[in-house]
Structures are given as C-alpha cells and as structure tokens.
Amino acid sequence: MRNLDLDALQIFKAVAERGGVARAAAHLNRVQSNVSTRLRQLEAALGATLFQRQNRRLVLSAQGRLLLDYADRLLQLSDEAQAALRAGTPGGLLRVGTMESTAAARLPPILAAYHQTWPQVRIELVSGTSGALVNQVHRGDIEAAFVARPYAEDGLDAAPAFTEELALISPLARPPVERAQDLRGATLIAFSTGCSYRRILETWLAQENVAPGSIMEFASYHAIVACVAAGTGVAIVPRSVLGVLQAEASLRVCALPQPFAQAPTMLVWRRGHQSPALDALRAGLPGAAAA
C-alpha cells in the first residue's frame, strides 16, 4: 500500500471507538455495507487483521491498537493542516478534556458561544480526573483539557479559566464540620486517584494529622451527592456543582479553610502547541479579558 487513505482511517477509528460496524455507520451517516467494505479493503491493503469478534462486539487486535494510535495522529494532523490552510480560521476537530464538574457547571455557555461563532469546528469532550486528562494531553489523545490544581505542570502551557469555591458536604444528621479533626475516621466519598479535589481534601487532613476511614470511589457527582445525602460519608465538591444539582437542601454544606477553599481551573495544552481552534477557545474564557 503506497499511502493510507484518511477516509478509511476515519471509518476504522469509528468502528474501533464504537465497537461495531452498525454503530460506526450510524455515527458516520453511512450505510453498513459501505463501512464493512472499506474496513475489509483497509485490512487487505495492510495485510493485517485489525479486529477480533468478542461477544458480538469488534475488539481491536494488537495490530489494530497500533494502527489506531497512528490514525489518531494522522487525522489530527489532517485537521490542523486544513485549518492552517484556511488563513488561520478555526476549523476541524477540537478534542477537549474536562472534569465532570466543569462540564456540568461551567462549559455550557462557553461552548454555546464558541459554536455560534465558529460552527465549522467540531468539538468532542472527554471527561476524566485532572491526572488522567493531563496524561491524555501529553499523549496527544486530546488537544487541551480543563484541569484543577494541583496537577503535574511539566511540559504544559496553561491559561486560567475559572476559580471554583470548594465546600465539604456531609449528611444533615451529622454535626457541622468545623475543623479537620471532626473527620477522624469518617468515610470519604470521592472520584478515583488523580482527582485534584480529592487531593486537596487529603492534603488538608494530612496537614492536620487526621486519618479518615475508608474511601469510596464513584465516577459522577450525582452518585457522590446521593451517597452523602444517604449518610454514607463526606465529600468535597465545587459549590457550582451543588447549584446545578440543586442539592444543598439535602446536605450539610460547610466551608473549607484557606487555602483549600479555592481551586483554580486551568486550560492546559502541550507546550508550544498552537491551533486556531484552540486559540479561539482560549479567547472565550472568562479569564482571557484580564490576561
């Protein structure tokens, strides 16, 4: 094969991400037979089996996983090249990582305004903890990410986006938390390791020599808030999320001491990387006017 067809790579990537031809065809607005044919042609041209069938799903083979890494980079480069050739006008695909709290409480008006100004840009959001998102930025899986300090800043450029006010939530039946010692032995409810807010809570307790009880991990604020309201434990959350969930009436909300009460949210990207679509996103952030 003398070159790789970008259209075939996009079809391959859609099948890989959605685990089947039918779902990929619906996503790409193509007929299933066309997707299947293009996939067979790609495998024949490469002389490689890219998928294996497992429980009615298509799972990437070892060679398929290798190709997917290259396909992601080639498709991103193609998008960047097209954007550059349009005299710096934002366009193509912009893959942005975000914490769940930011996606729920902060991004909707920003992305709505962005889409109204730059409808030619396709934005894909990827959610995760700050640690996981930073790793994805370094790998090039996403172009930029909204993350909270503290995070590993090496190799990244950053722009301030928002400042979240954090609060400690506990069951209504539990006495108010006035100091770290009130949490000795308490069950902490949090996202997985890599969550900046969890790290802030653990740092506060460690500085006060307070050992909590067990840690229960969940993947959404809906689940965390529900568990706290049910009396399972305590958690640290942005007040903006409590507003979105309208949950304050069912919880006891306590202020955190400084400097743990505020958590800057930053937009980060690989050092030296630049694209018109990313520049336009940065320009639309609340902190851009003051920068």
C-alpha positions in Angstrom: 0.0 0.0 0.0 1.6 3.3 -1.1 -0.4 5.6 1.2 -3.0 5.5 3.9 -6.5 6.8 2.9 -7.6 9.2 5.6 -11.3 8.4 4.9 -10.6 4.7 5.5 -8.7 5.6 8.7 -11.7 7.6 9.9 -14.0 4.7 9.3 -11.6 2.4 11.1 -11.4 4.8 14.0 -15.2 5.0 14.3 -15.6 1.2 14.3 -12.8 0.9 17.0 -14.3 3.5 19.2 -17.9 2.3 18.9 -17.2 -1.5 18.9 -19.2 -2.4 15.8 -20.0 -1.6 12.2 -23.6 -0.7 12.8 -22.9 2.0 15.4 -20.0 3.3 13.4 -22.2 3.6 10.3 -24.8 5.5 12.2 -22.2 7.9 13.6 -20.7 8.5 10.1 -24.1 8.6 8.4 -23.0 5.8 6.0 -24.7 2.5 5.1 -23.3 -0.5 7.0 -22.2 -2.3 3.8 -20.0 0.7 2.8 -18.3 0.7 6.2 -17.8 -3.1 6.1 -16.3 -2.9 2.6 -14.0 -0.1 3.4 -12.8 -1.9 6.5 -12.1 -5.1 4.6 -10.2 -3.1 1.9 -8.1 -1.5 4.6 -7.2 -4.9 6.2 -6.4 -6.3 2.8 -4.2 -3.3 1.8 -2.3 -3.5 5.1 -2.2 -7.3 5.2 -3.3 -7.2 8.8 -6.3 -8.3 10.9 -7.4 -5.2 12.7 -10.4 -6.6 14.7 -11.4 -9.7 16.5 -15.0 -10.6 17.4 -15.8 -10.9 21.1 -19.4 -11.3 22.4 -20.9 -9.7 19.4 -18.5 -6.7 19.6 -15.5 -6.0 17.4 -12.4 -5.7 19.6 -9.1 -4.3 18.3 -6.3 -6.8 17.7 -2.7 -5.9 18.6 -2.1 -4.6 15.1 -5.4 -2.7 15.3 -4.3 -1.0 18.5 -1.0 0.0 16.8 -2.8 1.4 13.8 -5.3 3.4 16.0 -2.5 5.3 17.6 -1.2 6.4 14.2 -4.8 7.0 12.9 -5.5 9.4 15.7 -2.3 11.4 15.0 -2.8 11.4 11.2 -6.4 12.5 11.4 -5.5 15.3 13.9 -2.6 16.4 11.6 -5.0 16.5 8.7 -7.5 18.7 10.7 -4.7 21.0 11.7 -3.4 21.2 8.1 -6.8 22.1 6.8 -7.3 24.7 9.5 -3.9 26.3 8.8 -4.7 26.5 5.0 -7.8 28.4 5.8 -5.8 31.5 6.7 -5.9 30.8 10.4 -9.6 30.4 10.6 -10.7 27.9 13.3 -12.0 24.6 11.9 -11.7 20.9 12.0 -11.9 18.8 15.2 -11.1 20.1 18.6 -10.9 17.4 21.3 -11.0 18.9 24.8 -10.8 17.1 28.1 -12.8 18.3 31.1 -13.6 17.4 34.7 -17.2 16.4 35.2 -17.8 19.5 37.4 -16.5 21.8 34.7 -18.6 20.2 32.0 -21.8 20.4 34.1 -21.5 23.9 35.6 -19.1 26.0 33.6 -18.7 24.9 29.9 -22.3 25.0 28.5 -22.4 28.8 28.0 -18.8 28.9 26.8 -19.3 26.1 24.3 -22.6 27.5 23.1 -20.9 30.9 22.3 -18.0 29.1 20.7 -20.3 27.1 18.4 -22.2 30.2 17.5 -19.0 32.0 16.4 -17.2 29.0 14.9 -19.8 26.5 13.7 -17.2 24.9 11.5 -15.3 23.5 14.5 -16.4 20.1 15.7 -15.8 19.8 19.5 -15.5 16.5 21.2 -15.5 16.4 25.0 -13.6 13.7 27.0 -14.3 13.6 30.8 -11.9 12.4 33.5 -9.9 13.3 36.5 -7.3 16.0 36.3 -4.5 13.5 36.4 -6.0 11.3 33.7 -6.6 14.3 31.5 -3.1 15.6 31.8 -1.8 12.3 30.7 -4.1 12.3 27.7 -2.8 15.8 26.7 0.8 14.6 26.9 -0.1 11.6 24.7 -1.8 13.7 22.1 -5.2 11.9 22.6 -6.8 15.3 23.3 -5.6 18.8 22.3 -6.3 20.5 25.6 -8.0 20.0 28.9 -9.7 21.8 31.8 -8.0 20.6 35.0 -7.7 21.8 38.6 -4.6 22.4 40.5 -2.7 20.6 41.8 -1.6 18.7 38.7 1.7 17.9 37.0 2.6 21.0 35.1 5.8 19.8 33.3 5.7 20.1 29.6 2.4 22.1 29.6 1.3 25.6 28.8 -1.8 26.9 30.7 -4.3 29.7 30.8 -6.6 30.5 33.8 -10.2 29.5 33.2 -12.2 29.6 36.4 -11.8 29.6 40.2 -14.0 27.1 41.9 -15.1 27.6 45.5 -14.9 24.2 47.2 -17.1 23.0 50.1 -17.3 20.0 52.3 -20.7 18.2 52.2 -21.9 15.8 54.9 -25.2 14.3 55.9 -27.8 16.5 57.6 -27.8 14.2 60.6 -24.1 14.7 61.1 -22.9 17.7 63.3 -21.3 20.6 61.4 -17.7 20.0 60.4 -15.8 22.9 62.0 -12.2 21.5 61.8 -10.3 18.6 60.3 -10.4 16.6 63.5 -14.2 16.3 63.1 -13.5 14.0 60.1 -11.3 11.5 62.0 -12.5 8.0 61.0 -15.1 9.4 58.5 -15.7 7.7 55.2 -14.5 9.8 52.3 -16.5 9.7 49.1 -14.6 10.8 46.0 -13.5 10.3 42.5 -10.6 7.9 41.7 -7.0 8.8 42.4 -6.0 11.6 40.1 -8.8 13.9 41.1 -7.4 17.3 42.2 -10.3 18.0 44.6 -9.7 14.6 46.3 -6.0 15.5 46.6 -6.9 18.9 48.2 -9.1 17.1 50.9 -6.4 14.5 51.6 -3.7 17.2 51.9 -5.8 19.2 54.4 -6.4 16.1 56.5 -2.7 15.1 56.3 -1.6 18.5 57.4 -3.8 18.2 60.5 -2.7 14.6 61.2 -6.2 13.3 60.7 -6.7 9.8 59.4 -10.0 9.3 57.7 -11.7 5.9 57.5 -12.3 4.1 54.2 -12.5 5.8 50.8 -15.4 5.1 48.4 -14.8 5.9 44.8 -17.5 7.0 42.3 -17.5 8.3 38.8 -20.1 11.0 39.0 -21.2 13.9 41.2 -24.8 12.6 41.1 -23.6 9.4 42.8 -21.3 11.2 45.3 -24.0 13.6 46.4 -26.6 10.8 46.7 -24.3 8.8 48.9 -23.5 11.7 51.2 -27.2 12.6 51.5 -27.9 8.9 52.4 -25.4 9.2 55.3 -22.6 7.1 53.8 -19.8 9.7 54.3 -18.5 13.1 53.4 -17.1 14.6 50.2 -15.5 17.8 48.8 -17.3 19.4 45.8 -17.4 22.7 44.0 -20.3 24.9 45.1 -21.2 25.4 41.4 -22.0 21.7 41.1 -24.3 21.9 44.1 -26.1 24.7 42.4 -26.6 22.7 39.2 -27.8 19.6 41.1 -30.0 21.7 43.4 -28.7 19.6 46.2 -27.9 22.0 49.0 -31.2 21.4 50.8 -30.5 17.7 51.3 -27.0 18.2 52.6 -25.0 20.0 55.2 -22.6 22.3 53.4 -19.5 23.5 55.3 -16.8 26.0 54.3 -13.2 24.8 53.9 -10.4 26.7 55.5 -7.9 28.7 53.3 -6.0 27.9 51.1 -8.2 24.8 50.5 -11.4 26.7 49.7 -10.4 27.9 46.3 -9.3 25.7 43.4 -8.1 27.3 40.1 -9.3 25.6 37.0 -6.8 25.8 34.1 -7.0 25.1 30.4 -3.8 23.2 29.6 -2.2 22.0 26.4 1.2 20.6 25.3 4.0 23.2 25.5 4.5 25.0 22.2 1.3 23.6 20.6 -1.0 26.0 18.8 -4.0 25.8 16.6 -6.7 28.3 15.5 -9.4 26.3 17.1 -7.6 26.2 20.5 -6.7 29.9 20.3 -10.4 30.7 19.8 -11.4 28.6 22.8 -8.8 30.4 25.0 -10.0 33.8 23.8 -13.5 32.9 25.0 -12.6 32.0 28.6 -13.6 34.3 31.4 -10.0 35.0 32.4 -9.0 36.0 28.8 -10.0 39.6 29.1 -7.9 40.1 32.2 -4.9 38.3 30.8 
